[in-house]
Amino acid sequence: MSNPQTVPEDVPAQNAAADKHGSTPFTVLLPVMMSFFVMGFVDLVGTASNYVQSDFGLSDSVSNVFTTMVFFWFLVLSVPAGILMNRIGRRHTVLVSIAVTALGCLLPIIGYLTPVKGVQLVLIVVSFCLLGIGNTFMQVSLNPLVGNLARDEKLAGMLTFGQFVKAIASFIAPLIAGWAAVTFGRWWLLYPIYLVVAVLAFAMLNFDDIEENAPDAGRTSISGCFALLRNPVILLCFLGIVCHVGVDVGINATAPKILMERSSLGLEAAGGATSVYFAFRTFGCLSGSMLLQRFSRKAMLRVCGALMAASALCFLLFSGMDGMPVWLAYAGLAFVGLGNANVFSIMLTTGLLHLPERQNEVSGLMMIGLIGGAIFPPLMGLASDAMGMQLGAILVMGVGVAYIGGMALFFRAYGATR
């Protein structure tokens, strides 16, 4: 990593619009938090890919490509989403994203009610793409929208609380799918439940009263966004988000396979491993939203790095050695859930506060970093197929863990002024 000492810890508050709000009214905050819940729908792809793999008899390499279909759109559409946000505003861009996400939840329902297998698979693939497109627009616009509700020094905590709400949706998705599979033989009943929630969130946010900063008309551009990567702070935070999302999506899709490979658990039972990860990630987000109000981002990132290193060790021992107890895998899930919970908020907040006058551009660029969710899983699938075991996937995931650990070691105060 080049010039790691330039990653800032503290930057003065500069968001005047957020200051006007002070303590955000609950009626204004609730629709925004509901939108974070809809943001969590993208994580059901990890659960869905395992069931789709079983339903259609697909290989690890093919099933892991489904996550690429979701996260590829962050590379293509993040900057255009930032430009759209400058034109129609942050709240309206979030509304567009919720509408696209709702359509992504509708298509699998139609697909599984269709008797033709080929049509089912096509609609599911299109659904994954729509979930990715909707999530791209939501990630780009919803995080800056929070900047209108929180002062700069409170932004990391507010974003982390939003990630806590998002993690709830991620946590319960595999539980609902497993319950529906066992009770009704239809795991995909998860989709109509989430569809109803998306429609409700759209209606609530549509009537929400949020005072936004005036858009910087004509300022956001594709070349301007990518030019920000010349800034070492922005570059390091961007790569941090790539690795964070790669680990997040990778463990989401791979954890059940790791358990099934080294234990006698079936898919329905092993699928609960994803919920263990998201349960600890949810707790990590909730506790992080409070701890980030008291401790520096530097200190918090170092704790995150240590927890993720412990997780990597647990998974390497469990998958790489015979006779290891199952609790070791669950311990790895707990550590990575806690450790990875606050990385995104720390990286994004650092980028936004480093260049507060260009937050729309920074947000669009940072969301391209979610392409990590499209990069890591296919590589993990190829590595596991090549080695004939999930240890290959764990080794690939370890690259992201190592980068975050390195960031944690070299994350230093940048000073009172930029």
N, C-alpha and C positions, 0 to 999 in steps of 0.2 A: 504494500500500500504506500502510495506516495504522500509525503507531507501530512501524516496523520495528526500531528499536533495542532493543525489548524481547525479541527472540528470544534465548534463553539459549544460552551455549556450554558452561558447566560447572555442574553441580548436584551437591551432595554425594551420596555413595552412601547409599541408604536401604533397599535391598532385603535385609532380614536373612535371608530364606529362601534367597536366592541365595548369600549369604556362607557358609552352612553347607556348601555343596557344594565350594567351593574349585575344585580342578581336577576337571572332570567326567570320570568313567570313560568309556572308549570304548564299552563295552557299553550305557551309558545314552544317549550322544550319537548313536550310529549310527542307531537308529530315528527319532530326531528329524530328523536330516539326510536320511534316506530320505523322511520326510514333506515336507521342503522340495523334494525331487525331484518328488514327486507334485504339489506346488503349481505346479510349472513346466508341468504338463500344459495349463493354461489358455492358455498361449501358442501351443499348436498350432492354436488357432482362426485365427490369422493365416494360417498355411500352409494349413489346411483350406479357408478361405474362398476362396482363389485357385483351388484345385482344384474346389471346388463351383461357383464361378462359371463355370469352363470346362465342367464336366460338364453344367450345366443352362442355360447361355447367359444368365446374369444380368448386369445392368448394375453399374457401380461403386457406385451409390447403394444398390442392393438388397443386394449382397454385403457392403458395409461395415456394413449393419444387423445382420449376424450377430454382430459384436463387441458391438453394443448388447445383444443377447439374452444375452450372457455377463455383461457388466459392469453391466447394469441391476439385477441382484440385490444388488449391493453397496449400492445406495440403499435397497432394500426390507428386506434381511435382516441387515445388519451389526449393528444395535442388538439385534434379537431374538437373534442369535447370541451377543452379549455377555451377554444375560440367561440364555440356556441355559447358557453357560459358567459363570456364577455358580452354577447349580443342580447341574450334573452334573460340573463340573470341566473343566480345559483339555484334558487328555489324552483324555477320553471325547468331547469335542466334536471334537477332531481325528480321532478314529476314525470318527465320524459323517460327517465331511467326506470322508474317504478312501473310505468306502463309496458315497457319492453320486457321487464322481468316477469310481469303477470302473464304476458303472452308466452314466455318461455315455460311457465308452469302449466299453461293450458295444453300445449302440444302433446306432451307425454300422455295426458289423459285421453286425448283423441287417439293417439297411437296405440295404447294398450286396449282400447275398445275396438280397434280394427283387427280383424282376424289374420291379415296378411303380415307375415313376419318381416318381409322386406320393408313394407310401409312403416311398421312399428319402429324399426331401426333408423330409418331416414328421419322420422319425426323426432326421435330422441336426439339424434345428432344435431338437427336444427334447433331443438330446444336448448342443448348445451351451448350452442353458438349465441342464441338470444340471451341466455343467462349471462354469458360473458360480455356481450355488448351492453346490456342493461347495467351490469356491475361496473363496467368501465366508466360510463357516464355518471354513475352514482358516486364512485370513489373520487372522481375528479371534482365533482360539484359539492358533495355533501360535507367533505372535510373542510373546505374553505367556508361553507355556510356556517359551520360551528364557530368560525372566527368572528361572526357577527353577534355571537351569543356569549363569548367569553373574552376576558382580558388576556393579553398575551401571556402573562405569567400563569394564567389558569388554563391556557389552551391545551397543554399536554395532558393535564388531568381530565379535561372535558372530552378530548379525543379518545382517551383511554376508556372513559366511561361509555362512550359510544361503541368502542370495540367490545366492551363487556356485554352490551345489549346484543351486538352482532354475534358474539360467541354463544349466546343463549340459543339463537336460531340454529347455529352450527351444532350445538350440543344435543338438541332434542331431535334433529333430523334423523340420525341413525336409530334412535329409540323409537320414533314413530314408524320408520320403515320396517324395523324388526317386529314391532307389535302388529303392524298391518300384514306382514308376511306370515306370521304365526297364526294370527286370528282369522284372517280372510284369504290368505294365500295370494295377496296382492300388495306387494311392498310399495307400489307406485301410488297408493292412496295418500302418500305423503304430499303429492302434488296438489290435489284439490284443497287440502287444508292450508297449504302455503299460498295458494291462489286467493283464497278468501282474505287472508291477512294482507296480501299485497293490495287488493282492492280497498280494504279499510284504510291502509296507510296512505294511499293516494288521495282518498277523500279527506282525511284529516289534514294532510299537508296542503292540499288545495285551498283550504279555508284558514290556514295558519297565517298569522300576522307577524312577519319578520321584516325588520328594517335592514335592508342590505346596503353595503357600500355601493356607490355608483360604479358601473363598469368602466374600465379604461378602454373606451371604444378605439378600435384600430390598433391597439398596442400589442396584443397577443399574436404571435406568429409562430409557424412551425420552426423556422430557422432561429427565431429568438429563443424558443424553448430549448432546442438542442445546443445552442451556444452557451447555455448555462452550465453545461458539463465541463466547460473550461475552468469553472470555479472548483477548487479541490474539495471544499466543504460539500457542495452540491453533489459532486461526483461520488464521494465516499458514502453520503447518505443514500444516493440512488442505488449504489451497489448493495448497501445494507438492506434496502427494501427488496431487491431482487433475491437475496439469500433468505430473508425472512419468509417471503411468500413461497419460495421453493421448498423450504423445510416444512412450512405449514401445510401446503397442498400435498407434498410428498408423504408426510406421515399420515395424513388423512386417508390417502389411497392405499398405503402400503401396510399400515398397522395390522389390519385383519389378516393379510397374507402372511405376515411374520408369525402371528399366533397360530394360524392354521398349519404352517409349515413345521413348527416345533412343538405342537400339541395336538390333542384329539378334538379340538373345538371345530364345530361346523361354522358355516358362513353367518347364520343368524346370531350365534353366540359370539363369534370372533368380531362381528361387526360392532359389538358393544365397545371394542377397544377404541374406536373412533370417539365414542362418547366419553370415555375416560380422558382422552386427550383434551377434548373440548370442555369437559368439566373443570379440569385444572387450569385450562386457558381462561375459562370464564372467571374462576376465582382469582387468577393472576391479574386479569383486567380490572376486576372490582377493587382488589387491594392496591393495584398500581395506580388507579385513579385517585386514591387517597394518599399513597406514599409519594407520588410525584408532586403533591402540594407541599411536602415537607422536605424531601431530599432532592438533590440535584439529578439531572439526567445522566451525568457522568457516573454517579454512584449506582443508580438504578440499572444502567446498561452493564456495569461490571457484574452485578448480581445475576442479570439475565445470561451473560456469557458463561458464568460459572455453572449455572443450572443446566444450560444446554450442553456443556462439556460433560457433565455427569450423565446426562441422557445418552449421549453418543457412546459412552463407555458401557452403559447398561445394555444397549442394543447390540453392540459388538460382541459382548460376552454371551448374550442370549442366543444370537443367531450364529455366531461363529464357533461355539463349543457345544458338544453334546452333553445332555443331562442337566442343563441349567434350569432352575425353577421358573415357573411362569410368572411369578411375582416380579422377577427381574425385568421382564418386558413391561409390566404395568408401572413399575418404578420409572423406567425410561420414558413412558408416556406422560407420567406426572411431571417429571423434570422438564421435558421439552414443552409441555403445556404451560407451566409456570414461566419458564425462561423466555419462550417466544411471544408471550402475551403482550409485552409492552415495547417490543423492538420497533414495531411499525410506528407507533405514536411518537417514540423518541426520535426516530429518523425523520419522519414527516415534519414534526414540530421544529426540529433543528433547521431543516431546509426552509420552512416558511418564515421563521423568525430571522434567519440569516439574511434573507432578501425580502423584507416585508412589503416593499413597494412593488414587488413583482410576484405576488402570491398566486395569481391565476396561472402564470407561466410555470412557476415552481410546482404547483399542484399537478398540472398536466404532465410535466416531465416526470415527477415522482411516481405518478400512476403508471407510466410506462414500465416502471420497475416491477410491476405486478406480472410482467412477462415471465418472471421467475417461476410462476405457476405453470407456464407452458414449457419451460426449459428443463426443469428438474425431473418431473415424472416420466417423460419419454426416455431420458437418459437412465433413470432408475430402472425402468422396465427392460431396456436393452441390457443393462448390467446384470440384472437378476436372471434374464434368459440366458445370457452368455455364461454365467457362473453356475446356473442351474439351482440357485438358491437366492433368498432375499438378502443375503449378506451384500450382494452387489449393489442393491438399492440403498442399503444403509451406508455403504462407502461413498456413494455419490452424494447422498444427503449430508454426509460428514463434511463435505467441502463448504456448504453453506454455514454449518455450525462453526467451522474453523474461522471463516471470515468474520462472523459476528463476534466470536471470541477475541479475534485480533482487534476489531473495532473497540471492544470493551476495554482492552488493555491500553489503547492509545487515545481514548476519548478524553480530551483535556479542555480546560477552561480557555475560551478565546479572548476573554477580557470584557470590560464594561462597554467598550465601543468596538465597532467593526473596523 
